Amino acid sequence: MTDLTLADVERSLERATDLETEEAVAVLRSAREDLEALGNDPDVDETRRRELGDTLDQRIREVENRDAYRGELGAAMNPDEDDAP
């Protein structure tokens, strides 16, 4: 087993920010798997691990949906005053 830490998972989370959608989702899912593997490590802060897991899940959803927000759907959800009904 490698010496994986929560800091490693956090770095993956940060790195995914600048990646394209498919790459970002792959990095985040890999980080999620790493985080789950840390669940068996008694030296890992379980509260911090759960919080990081929630953040990863949220970021995965955001990345999967960000293309829709950048397109017309995002404009429809946040119309300018001129475009508002």
C-alpha positions, 0 to 999 in steps of 0.5 A, a space after each residue: 500500500 502506498 503512503 497516501 494522505 488526505 493532502 494527496 487527495 486535496 491536491 487532486 481536488 485542486 488540480 482538477 479545477 483547471 482540467 477539461 471536463 472528462 479529465 477533471 471527472 476522472 481525476 476527481 473520481 480517482 481521488 474519491 477512490 483514494 479517499 475511500 481507501 483511507 477509510 481503513 487507516 486509523 491514523 486518518 482524521 475521519 471527520 476531515 475525510 468525510 468532509 473531503 468526500 462531500 467536497 469531492 462529490 460536490 465538485 464532481 457534480 459541478 464539473 459534470 454540469 459546468 458545460 451546461 452552465 456555460 452554454 445556453 442553460 446557464 444564461 436561462 438560469 441567470 438571465 440579465 435584466 434585459 432578457 428576463 421575462 
